[in-house]
Amino acid sequence: MTKQKSSARFRFSGVMLFLALFFFLVPALQAGDYRLYMLAAGVPCAMLLCCTILARAFSLDRLILALSLFFCSVGIASLAMTAPDTALVQAVSCGIGIIVLIVGAILIRSLSGSLLTAISAAFIGLLLLAGKLIAPTFTLPATQPALALLLIAFAVLLSREGPISASGLGIAAAVLLMLRGETADALIWGLTILLLLFAADGRLLVVLPSLAAFALLFYGMYSMQTQTLVYPEALSADTLKAVGALGADLLPEGLAVPETGSLFSRLLGHYGLVFTGLTVLLYLPLILRGTTVASCARMRFHAILAMGICLLLGLSTLASVLSFFGFLPFTGLEMPLLTTSLPSLCAHLFLTGILCGISGRNDSDLAEDAHLAMLAK
Amino acid sequence: MFSVSPEIYSVLSQASRWIFILLALMLLFLAFSWHHTDRKERRDRFKNLPGAGTVGELVVLSGSDELPVDTWFPVPREGVLGSLRSCDLVIPCPGVSSHHLDFSWQDGTGLLIRPRVGCEVLIDGVPVTRRGMDMPLVHGSVLQIGSAVLRLQLFAALSHTNRTFIPPQPAVGSFSDPMPQPVPIPVQYPQEPVNAQPVFCPPPYQEPVPLQMPVEPPMPVQPVPQPPVPEQLPVQEGSPQAPAAPRRKRADRWKEDWSE
């Protein structure tokens, strides 16, 4: 069994490192750019370092860590062909994000689900959301960090105080998001907290009225903001044909691909529909692993938080893919971990770090149980 | 820096399109395989450790038709007890509300009980307040909720029976206690016969004798036996010399521990 596990892990790590090397080596061979060679050498080495030394030193979940690193490398690679300088900046951002991931993993082990934690996290999160409303000059994109903090506060309140106080916090955050004009984030946040309420409480009598109230609130705010919303045009057949199943820009002549600036569209243009689809599918094992971590957690706070992180990441991925293809009337949605915004990237890596930390805590709890069982004998 | 000619790059880019897709497909497959293997390993670990994640069990002393006597529930470290199916401990008895109480294990103290609003809980016959953290459940404590009476049995390594815990006096008249109170049975000691031999008779007191070191006779000087030379050791046929046990790997020891 150990052999099988090691085999799967080593194969995955090997393929991932080889792919990361190939991401930068192919355009480097075309352009002869030293920055691309630097990335081709640096990114796989950093991934190898993180997957071996950091995972062992901090007892991180290796699969979650490896998948997070892979998404980071995909984000850098999607920028490398057309903007090597931006790709270097993105690599530095990913490095900062990995430090934040480790901080999150360490923090969740020492963080108790106390009321002080909930109050401080909720205060900072609500302040970040309300900052733009209070001071219009506050332009820092702090939505994702605020949502990460609010999710921690929500999990603490739900595990300690019950659904009423947690619902109050969730509704306050959703209203602030609506007032900021971030309807898509409000929708994702609302669905996340409703599903968490259902998971923790289990009573449809509580959840269904909450769902109805949230739907009414969402519809009201959405109808008020219809004028400000921009409906994205669905990708035309010509564009999809130009992008092709296998990508366009790998050819020397390179087809012109409409790039809205998001990493997802760049990835689609460079590597094609099939590769991008497979990359999106790789979010599935990440979320599955997160749900396993949640189901194995000993503390309710950890279980609710891990499940909330999985829901938030999964719903964000789904919403960004649907909105990109015109199924949802939102623009500017970015995939988790595939974003150029440093606060968003750090927030998502912080959440995955929390997942890694909870997984490590589960393992240590299981080892402690084995020790206790031996003592009892 | 080094770059290839456009013709070579054209071939390389065409090949790399397929290689990228192949590698992504392999990644997807290996990620699921890795996740599946880990889950299987964890499931096997739990098979070897049936009590993992729990601190003990609650045994039903008095229940209902749906909850017969001597039913036992594994008690997790944290959770909710109630009559709803989504609770961690489901007690389908009259008088037990859907979410009756929250419990959490605290090392060195016991199982802390926190009743929900409007729910009544008795521990060893003493009612517990909503914020009452002063009376945790310990090994052998009896928990009464509604018509259900449960006894907590902690695992041996977690039991706190040696802890001196003085329960507060039960409030009189504030809560009806359907638990039958133990009736004190007068103990009658048997009359000892007059000429009976006592079980233990201490020896009569004697004056202490000063201790003296015994003088041993001188030991005869004997030659010190030398260890035999390896070549002179008798070699018995049929019993080959056992080779040194190979040093076990850490993973093997870990596996052996689990198999125990």
HADDOCK unambig.tbl for C-alpha pairs under 7 A between the chains (distance, minus, plus):
assign (segid A and resid 5 and name CA) (segid B and resid 34 and name CA) 6.57 0.50 0.50
assign (segid A and resid 5 and name CA) (segid B and resid 37 and name CA) 5.91 0.50 0.50
assign (segid A and resid 5 and name CA) (segid B and resid 38 and name CA) 6.76 0.50 0.50
assign (segid A and resid 8 and name CA) (segid B and resid 30 and name CA) 6.20 0.50 0.50
assign (segid A and resid 8 and name CA) (segid B and resid 33 and name CA) 6.56 0.50 0.50
assign (segid A and resid 8 and name CA) (segid B and resid 34 and name CA) 5.19 0.50 0.50
assign (segid A and resid 9 and name CA) (segid B and resid 34 and name CA) 6.18 0.50 0.50
assign (segid A and resid 12 and name CA) (segid B and resid 27 and name CA) 6.07 0.50 0.50
assign (segid A and resid 12 and name CA) (segid B and resid 30 and name CA) 5.59 0.50 0.50
assign (segid A and resid 12 and name CA) (segid B and resid 31 and name CA) 6.69 0.50 0.50
assign (segid A and resid 15 and name CA) (segid B and resid 23 and name CA) 6.59 0.50 0.50
assign (segid A and resid 15 and name CA) (segid B and resid 27 and name CA) 6.61 0.50 0.50
assign (segid A and resid 16 and name CA) (segid B and resid 27 and name CA) 6.87 0.50 0.50
assign (segid A and resid 19 and name CA) (segid B and resid 23 and name CA) 6.65 0.50 0.50
assign (segid A and resid 29 and name CA) (segid B and resid 2 and name CA) 6.80 0.50 0.50
assign (segid A and resid 29 and name CA) (segid B and resid 3 and name CA) 4.58 0.50 0.50
assign (segid A and resid 29 and name CA) (segid B and resid 4 and name CA) 5.69 0.50 0.50
assign (segid A and resid 30 and name CA) (segid B and resid 3 and name CA) 5.55 0.50 0.50
assign (segid A and resid 30 and name CA) (segid B and resid 4 and name CA) 6.06 0.50 0.50
assign (segid A and resid 30 and name CA) (segid B and resid 9 and name CA) 6.30 0.50 0.50
assign (segid A and resid 31 and name CA) (segid B and resid 3 and name CA) 6.25 0.50 0.50
assign (segid A and resid 32 and name CA) (segid B and resid 1 and name CA) 4.88 0.50 0.50
assign (segid A and resid 32 and name CA) (segid B and resid 2 and name CA) 5.20 0.50 0.50
assign (segid A and resid 32 and name CA) (segid B and resid 3 and name CA) 4.54 0.50 0.50
assign (segid A and resid 33 and name CA) (segid B and resid 1 and name CA) 6.24 0.50 0.50
assign (segid A and resid 34 and name CA) (segid B and resid 1 and name CA) 6.14 0.50 0.50
assign (segid A and resid 202 and name CA) (segid B and resid 86 and name CA) 5.68 0.50 0.50
assign (segid A and resid 246 and name CA) (segid B and resid 17 and name CA) 5.99 0.50 0.50
assign (segid A and resid 250 and name CA) (segid B and resid 13 and name CA) 5.62 0.50 0.50
assign (segid A and resid 251 and name CA) (segid B and resid 10 and name CA) 6.41 0.50 0.50
assign (segid A and resid 251 and name CA) (segid B and resid 13 and name CA) 6.10 0.50 0.50
assign (segid A and resid 252 and name CA) (segid B and resid 10 and name CA) 6.61 0.50 0.50
assign (segid A and resid 274 and name CA) (segid B and resid 21 and name CA) 6.90 0.50 0.50
assign (segid A and resid 275 and name CA) (segid B and resid 21 and name CA) 5.29 0.50 0.50
assign (segid A and resid 275 and name CA) (segid B and resid 24 and name CA) 6.66 0.50 0.50
assign (segid A and resid 278 and name CA) (segid B and resid 24 and name CA) 6.24 0.50 0.50
assign (segid A and resid 278 and name CA) (segid B and resid 25 and name CA) 6.65 0.50 0.50
assign (segid A and resid 279 and name CA) (segid B and resid 24 and name CA) 6.95 0.50 0.50
assign (segid A and resid 282 and name CA) (segid B and resid 28 and name CA) 5.89 0.50 0.50
assign (segid A and resid 285 and name CA) (segid B and resid 31 and name CA) 6.40 0.50 0.50
assign (segid A and resid 285 and name CA) (segid B and resid 32 and name CA) 6.04 0.50 0.50
assign (segid A and resid 289 and name CA) (segid B and resid 35 and name CA) 6.73 0.50 0.50
assign (segid A and resid 298 and name CA) (segid B and resid 53 and name CA) 6.59 0.50 0.50
assign (segid A and resid 298 and name CA) (segid B and resid 77 and name CA) 6.56 0.50 0.50
assign (segid A and resid 299 and name CA) (segid B and resid 78 and name CA) 6.12 0.50 0.50
assign (segid A and resid 300 and name CA) (segid B and resid 78 and name CA) 6.68 0.50 0.50
assign (segid A and resid 300 and name CA) (segid B and resid 79 and name CA) 6.97 0.50 0.50
assign (segid A and resid 366 and name CA) (segid B and resid 52 and name CA) 6.65 0.50 0.50
assign (segid A and resid 369 and name CA) (segid B and resid 52 and name CA) 5.68 0.50 0.50
assign (segid A and resid 370 and name CA) (segid B and resid 49 and name CA) 6.90 0.50 0.50
assign (segid A and resid 372 and name CA) (segid B and resid 157 and name CA) 5.74 0.50 0.50
assign (segid A and resid 375 and name CA) (segid B and resid 157 and name CA) 6.25 0.50 0.50
assign (segid A and resid 376 and name CA) (segid B and resid 156 and name CA) 5.36 0.50 0.50
assign (segid A and resid 376 and name CA) (segid B and resid 157 and name CA) 5.12 0.50 0.50
